[in-house]
């Protein structure tokens, strides 16, 4: 039902997004430092055979639709032939975008060209921001990735990375063999690959809600109608260093104040809603050990529908919804999972960062996990690195930046019980609790 509502707005956003994306592509072409992976093959056709880039884009889209037909056979849906029409529109937009760039002088300064690559990435990200949510019809490239994912069972984001890398390799090889130069591929290709998804993530977090309210106003009205009384809930969020006793402190606070406590309970609820096993959720919960690899995933996820996101993205989205619902329902203590960032400006909260001296943390982990000193130290470093990467990945903020917390406290200096008491006193003062 939702897909049939506000069709005019959705089409307007969809077409506007496509158009803006082609302007970004045109800026990257003008920079002459290489285009984004998705545009590399059409631009290679332009560089090698002189085919106008808009026409090359249309030809490439037709080929990709044909490839889907061969790959899916009887499972190919006739409606996906509309990807050809979308490719034609995208091609004409590309032609127009490149035409507008002819009025600009060709840059010779490397710094200016790099700036143009950055501007191009921002413009493309904004285009995707408007193009993706209306869920009209994907570009043929996305259609191929979805087909490969469906046939092979490989996660969509991994297919996207492989697809984009393949297009870059093919473009690079073609240009080097036939032109003896980089042609459509360059440093700008690499920069765009990393920048677009990250920029889109920032734009989504700041403006996504406003865009969605415009696209689907009935959802906002439905959500707002049951609220007849002012929001009276609040939360205490606890971020903590590994081995600092933050979980024990959180439980003590919840017990003393007579409010709910949420930590692993969030994983249990996420498992129910997502259909994933608790093991999958636990193995990917607040864990980002290789930020470079996950930056690639973020790039892939940036232009992906919600149900095709990487596992860590889906887990975070589910947990974010759960944390908001729990905090809005009744006062509670939430441990970890970026609760302070999720509840910011949404639910009144008192945000705490619990730390401890290295020696105290090592001693705690040795006793609790039955590890020797070396293993305990290594585990602390690993877990805290993962938590820091997790925070940076989803919020673009530093986990230990104390400006994000109302109180930072060392649990080993006063003991866990006394620390819990101090947090309770401070929280009551800030939240004006009786």
FENLIN-V608949 format. One record per residue. N is the residue number from 1. SS is DSSP state (h for helix, s for strand, l for the rest). Layout:
BEGIN
((N & SS) (N & SS))
END
This chain:
BEGIN
((1 & l) (2 & h) (3 & h) (4 & h) (5 & l) (6 & l) (7 & h) (8 & h) (9 & h) (10 & h) (11 & h) (12 & h) (13 & h) (14 & h) (15 & h) (16 & h) (17 & h) (18 & h) (19 & h) (20 & h) (21 & h) (22 & h) (23 & h) (24 & h) (25 & h) (26 & h) (27 & h) (28 & h) (29 & h) (30 & h) (31 & h) (32 & l) (33 & l) (34 & l) (35 & l) (36 & l) (37 & h) (38 & h) (39 & h) (40 & h) (41 & h) (42 & h) (43 & h) (44 & h) (45 & h) (46 & h) (47 & h) (48 & h) (49 & h) (50 & l) (51 & l) (52 & l) (53 & h) (54 & h) (55 & h) (56 & h) (57 & h) (58 & h) (59 & h) (60 & h) (61 & h) (62 & h) (63 & h) (64 & h) (65 & h) (66 & h) (67 & h) (68 & h) (69 & h) (70 & h) (71 & h) (72 & h) (73 & h) (74 & h) (75 & h) (76 & l) (77 & l) (78 & h) (79 & h) (80 & h) (81 & h) (82 & h) (83 & h) (84 & h) (85 & h) (86 & h) (87 & h) (88 & h) (89 & h) (90 & h) (91 & h) (92 & h) (93 & h) (94 & h) (95 & h) (96 & h) (97 & h) (98 & h) (99 & h) (100 & h) (101 & h) (102 & l) (103 & l) (104 & l) (105 & l) (106 & l) (107 & l) (108 & l) (109 & l) (110 & h) (111 & h) (112 & h) (113 & h) (114 & h) (115 & h) (116 & h) (117 & h) (118 & h) (119 & h) (120 & h) (121 & h) (122 & h) (123 & h) (124 & h) (125 & h) (126 & h) (127 & h) (128 & h) (129 & h) (130 & h) (131 & h) (132 & l) (133 & l) (134 & l) (135 & l) (136 & l) (137 & l) (138 & l) (139 & l) (140 & h) (141 & h) (142 & h) (143 & h) (144 & h) (145 & h) (146 & h) (147 & h) (148 & h) (149 & h) (150 & h) (151 & h) (152 & h) (153 & l) (154 & l) (155 & l) (156 & h) (157 & h) (158 & h) (159 & h) (160 & h) (161 & h) (162 & h) (163 & h) (164 & h) (165 & h) (166 & h) (167 & h) (168 & h) (169 & h) (170 & h) (171 & h) (172 & h) (173 & h) (174 & h) (175 & h) (176 & h) (177 & h) (178 & h) (179 & l) (180 & l) (181 & l) (182 & l) (183 & l) (184 & l) (185 & l) (186 & l) (187 & h) (188 & h) (189 & h) (190 & h) (191 & h) (192 & h) (193 & h) (194 & h) (195 & h) (196 & h) (197 & h) (198 & h) (199 & h) (200 & h) (201 & h) (202 & h) (203 & h) (204 & h) (205 & h) (206 & h) (207 & h) (208 & h) (209 & h) (210 & h) (211 & h) (212 & h) (213 & h) (214 & h) (215 & h) (216 & l) (217 & h) (218 & h) (219 & h) (220 & h) (221 & h) (222 & h) (223 & h) (224 & h) (225 & h) (226 & l) (227 & l) (228 & l) (229 & l) (230 & l) (231 & l) (232 & l) (233 & l) (234 & l) (235 & s) (236 & s) (237 & s) (238 & s) (239 & s) (240 & s) (241 & l) (242 & l) (243 & l) (244 & l) (245 & l) (246 & h) (247 & h) (248 & h) (249 & h) (250 & h) (251 & h) (252 & h) (253 & h) (254 & h) (255 & h) (256 & h) (257 & h) (258 & l) (259 & l) (260 & s) (261 & s) (262 & s) (263 & l) (264 & h) (265 & h) (266 & h) (267 & h) (268 & h) (269 & h) (270 & h) (271 & h) (272 & h) (273 & h) (274 & h) (275 & l) (276 & l) (277 & l) (278 & h) (279 & h) (280 & h) (281 & h) (282 & h) (283 & h) (284 & l) (285 & l) (286 & l) (287 & l) (288 & l) (289 & l) (290 & l) (291 & h) (292 & h) (293 & h) (294 & h) (295 & h) (296 & h) (297 & h) (298 & h) (299 & h) (300 & h) (301 & h) (302 & h) (303 & l) (304 & l) (305 & l) (306 & h) (307 & h) (308 & h) (309 & l) (310 & l) (311 & h) (312 & h) (313 & h) (314 & h) (315 & h) (316 & h) (317 & h) (318 & h) (319 & h) (320 & h) (321 & h) (322 & h) (323 & h) (324 & h) (325 & h) (326 & h) (327 & h) (328 & h) (329 & h) (330 & l) (331 & l) (332 & s) (333 & s) (334 & s) (335 & s) (336 & l) (337 & l) (338 & l) (339 & h) (340 & h) (341 & h) (342 & h) (343 & h) (344 & l) (345 & l) (346 & l) (347 & l) (348 & l) (349 & s) (350 & s) (351 & s) (352 & s) (353 & s) (354 & s) (355 & s) (356 & l) (357 & l) (358 & h) (359 & h) (360 & h) (361 & h) (362 & h) (363 & h) (364 & h) (365 & h) (366 & h) (367 & h) (368 & h) (369 & h) (370 & l) (371 & l) (372 & l) (373 & h) (374 & h) (375 & h) (376 & h) (377 & h) (378 & h) (379 & h) (380 & h) (381 & h) (382 & h) (383 & h) (384 & h) (385 & h) (386 & h) (387 & h) (388 & h) (389 & h) (390 & h) (391 & h) (392 & h) (393 & h) (394 & h) (395 & h) (396 & l) (397 & l) (398 & l) (399 & l) (400 & l) (401 & l) (402 & h) (403 & h) (404 & h) (405 & l) (406 & l) (407 & s) (408 & s) (409 & s) (410 & s) (411 & h) (412 & h) (413 & h) (414 & h) (415 & l) (416 & h) (417 & h) (418 & h) (419 & h) (420 & h) (421 & h) (422 & h) (423 & h) (424 & h) (425 & h) (426 & h) (427 & h) (428 & h) (429 & h) (430 & h) (431 & h) (432 & l) (433 & l) (434 & l))
END
